[in-house]
């Protein structure tokens, strides 16, 4: 896999993240995507991609796989759960204010 291919994967992830209103910056060497909730850059995640035995994967900053690069939308949703604590899908405490 060439550097250009990894950069292309990162571009697709950046587009998927932008589609759900996350901010991104694509870095070139090595190919990585910095992703954050606008206004909350302190929660940014740096995602890379790497070839494995059975495909190419997006990886968390600590090296664990997120998913295969062909599933950029799924990766964006997983990243959103980490970098966007205020989004409804990130709530861990039930909202009891409506009772």
N, C-alpha and C positions, 0 to 999 in steps of 0.2 A: 504494500500500500504506500502510495507516495504522500509527501507532505501536502500537495495540492488536494488529494482525496480527503485527508483529515481536515483540511481547511474547509472543504465543501461540506463535510458533515457538521462542522461547527457552525457554518452559515445556516444550514437547515435547522439546527437547534435554536440559533438566535431568532430565526423567523418564527418558529413555533412558540418561543417564549414571548416575542413581541405580540403575537396573536392573542395572548392572554394577558396583555398589558404589563409584562415584566420588562425592565430595562436590561440591555445587554451591551457588552463590548467584546468583539471578537479579537483575540490575540493570535499572532501568527507563529512565532517560534518559541516554544512549541505551540501547536494548535490547541487553543483553549477558548472557552467562553466564560466570561464573568457575567453572572446573572444576579439581579437584585430587584426588589420592589422599589419603585420610584419613591424617593424620600427616605428610604431605609437601607442605604448602601452598607451600613454596618452589618447587615445580615447577608452580605453577598456570598455567593458560592462560585467557586472556580471549577468548571467542568471540563474534562479532557476526553479524548477518545483514543482507544487502543485496540489493535487487532488481538483477538483471542483464538482459541482452537476452533471455535464454531461460529465465528463472525467478528464483527467490529462492534465495540460497546462504548457507550458514554460512561464515564467514570466520575464518581464524587471526588472531591479534593483529597480524600484520604485513601483513594484507590479502589474502593468497592464499586462494582458495576451497578449502573442504574437500569439500563436496558440496551438492546441492540440499536444501532444508529438508525435503522429503518423505522423506528418507532419514536420519532422526535417529539410528537405530541404527547405521548405518554411520559417521556423524559421531562418535558416542560411542566407537566402537571405535578410530577414528583418533586421537581425543584421548587415549584411554587409552594408546596406544603412546608418546605424548609425555610425559604426566604421571605415568606409572606404571612407572618403570624396573625395579622389582622383579617385575613380573608376568611369567609364563612367556613370553608372546608378545613380550616386549620384550627377551629375551635376545639378545645379538649374539655371545656367545662360547659355543661348545658346552659342555654340561655333561659333563665327562669323569670325574666322580666315580663314576659307575656302572660303570665298566669294571673 
